[in-house]
Amino acid sequence: MTFKTKGIILKRTNLGEADRILTIFTEKQGKIKAIAKGIRKTLSRLAGHLEPFCLVNLQIAEGRNLDIVTEAETIKCFIKLRGNLRATHQAYYLAEIIEKMTAEGEKHLAIFDLLEQVLEHLDNGKNKLLLSYFEINFLAESGFAPELYKCISCGRKLQPDENYFSFRQGGIVCARCFKANFDAKKITARAVKILRLFLKQRISVIQKIQTDKKLVQEIEEIASTYIEHIAQKEFKSKRFLEK
């Protein structure tokens, strides 16, 4: 049995003398692993189409242990992204999030579209708040959307004064409830507003928001700490982003 789908190459591992095992995030099947036979041979017709972060049309045959890529045609390979070292590190971080936090064979169309949009913006050199936008929306689509409108402890509507983000509870707590949330971090009203916009607006709108370095750092710390708390795993690729 074979099927066709769009996919984004997340990872590749050499196998034997000529083959590669690919981790692919697909539109129809979610995350899958498949083998590309003979791809490392000089005359392979698959070579060049199955590079990391390439968006491709795929034909895949179901195999006994691993699926097999039988056809591949590049839609877009984000060439400029791959020529920028920092953007490449950011793309590897996004790929690692999907690899570690999604189950194989589970369709996630919204996350597929999110990844494609973020890679497109990275390729165009636009990276302001991009990773934070991805982290928050990825969590929301995975069932971990943060509560940003009322105190997650007492349920009162949030006031734009003293509030805190609780990573353990997954949302904002008011000043009254702060003492019971030892892991909570103070969050400014401006940061709350942008986090709300993350869940309502497309990336192109977020890129136009006026921010300063301090605000960006605040949002990045909250988003990255929250996803690490949910994942309960270390993202090794993040080390390269911090250098």
N, C-alpha and C positions, 0 to 999 in steps of 0.2 A: 504493500500500500504506500502511495506517495501523497504528499500534500504540498501546496504552494503557500508562501507567506512572505511578508516583508520581515527583515530582521536587522539588528544592529550587533556587530561583533564586539563582545565584551573582553574575551580572553582567548588565547591560543597556546597550545602546548605541543611541541614536537613529539611524534610517535614513530619509532623505527627510523628508517632511512629516508622516507619520502612523504609520510602522512602527517596530519595535524589533528588534534582534538580541539574543537572550538566550543566555547561557551557563547551562546547566541541568545539575545533577548528578542523574541519574535512577537509579531502583532497578534497572531492567532493562538499560539501555544505557550506564551510566556517564556520563561527561561528554559532552554534545552541545551543538551550537549550532543554534538554530532561530529562525525569524523569526515574530514576532507581527504580523500585518498589521492595520493600522488601529487599533492599540491606543491611540494617542494622540488618537483622535477622541473627542469628548464622549460619544457614545452607544455606544462600543465595549463589547461584552459580555465582552471579556477584561480590560478595565481593572479594576484593583483585585485581580485574582487573581494577577498576575504581577509582584509587587513583590519586591525583594531579600529573601532568606531566607524567603520564603513556602514552605510545604510544600503542594504541590498535586497533585491528580489531573489528568493530562494525556491528551489525545488528539492524536497527532502524525502528520502525513502526510509521507511521504518526498518530498523535492523534488530537483530536478536539482542545485542547488548547496547549498542549505540546506533542512533540514526545516522544516515549517510547523506551528505550533501552531494546531489547529482548535477545540479545546475545553479549558477550564481551570476547575477547581472547587477553591476553597481548602479545605484540610484544617485548616491552622493557619498563622497569619501572624506569630506571636511579636511581638505588638503592644508588650508591655512592653519587650522587648529594643530595639526601634526607638526607644523614648522615652528610652533611657539612652545617652548619647554614648559612654561608655567601652565598654559592652557592644556597641554598634554597631561600634566600631573593632575589637573582638575578633572579631566575626562576619566582618568584611571580611578580617581576617587568616586566619581558617580558610578562607574562600572562595578566597583567593589561593593558599594551600597546595595545595588541590585543583586549582585551575585550572592551576597551574604544574607540578604533580608527578604528574598523571594523564594518560594518553593518551585521546584521544577514542574513544568507542565501545567501551571496555573496561569490562565489568561489575565493580563493586566493592561487593558487597552489604554486607560488613562495614564498609567505610568509610562507606557511605551511612547505615547504622544508627548508627555512631559520630557522624557529623555531626548527625544528628537528635537524638540524646541530648544532645550538648553544647549545641546551640541551645536545647533545652528547659530545661537548667539555667541558661543565660545569661538566658533569659526570666524565670526564677524568681528572679533576683538572686543565684544561687549561683555564684561564680566562683573559689573557692579551688582552686588547682592545676589549673584546668580546661584552660587552654591547654597546659600541660605534659602532662597526661593525653592530650589529643588528639594532640599531636606524637609522643609515644612510641608510642601505639597505631596512629597512621597509618603510622609507619615500620615497625612490626612487620607490619602487614597488607600493606605494600608490599615486604616481603622484607628489611627492614633492622632486624630486632629486635636490640637490644643484648644482648651476652652479660653476664649479671649474676650468674652462679653460680660460674664458674671463670675463672682468668686467661686472657684471650684469646691471650696470647703463649705461655705455657708449659703451660697446661692444668691447673695445680694448682687444687684447690678453694680458693676465697677464704676468708681468715680475716678476722674483724671487727676489723682493726687499720688498717694503712696501705695504702690502695688508691687507684687513680687511674682516671679514665675517659678512654680513648683515643678521640678522635673519628675518627682515621684508621683504626683497626682495628675500631671499632664495638663497644666493650665495655670491661670493667674489666680493668686489668692490676695485678698485685701489685707490691709494693715492689721485688722483685728485678728485675723487667722494666721498671721505670719509666724507667731511663736510656735505653733504646732507643726510647722513645716520647716524643719531644720535645713533642708536641702534647697530652699527657695532662694532666688537671686533677685535683687531689686531690679525693676524694669521701669523705664521712663514712659511717659504718655506717648511720646513720638515713636518709640519702638513698638508699643502696642498697636498704634495706628498702622504702621508698616506691616506688621505681622498679619493684621486683619486684611490689608490689601493683598498680601500674598495669596490668600485663599479666595479672593474675589476677582483679581485682575490677571491679565496675561502678562508675560514677561516684558513685552514691549512697553507696557504702561509703567511697570516697576522701574525700568531703566531711566525713565524721565523724572523720577522723584528726586528732589533736591535733598542731599544728605551731606553730613560732614564725617570726618574720619572717626570721631568718637562714637557717633550713632551707628555707623557701619560695624565697628568693632563690637558694640553691644549686641546687635542683632546676630552677627556671626557667632558670637560666643553662646548665646541662648540656643540658636538653632542647632549648632554642632553638638552641644552638650546634651540637648534633648534627644537627638537621634542616637547618640552613644548610649544614653540611659536606656532607651527602648531596645536597642540592638543587643546590649550586654556583651558586645564584642569589640575588639580593637580593629580599627581600620588602618592597616599598615600604610596605605598610600597617603594617608593624611600627614605623615611625617615629612613628606616632601613639600607639602603646602606650607608648612610652618618654618621652613628654612629661608 
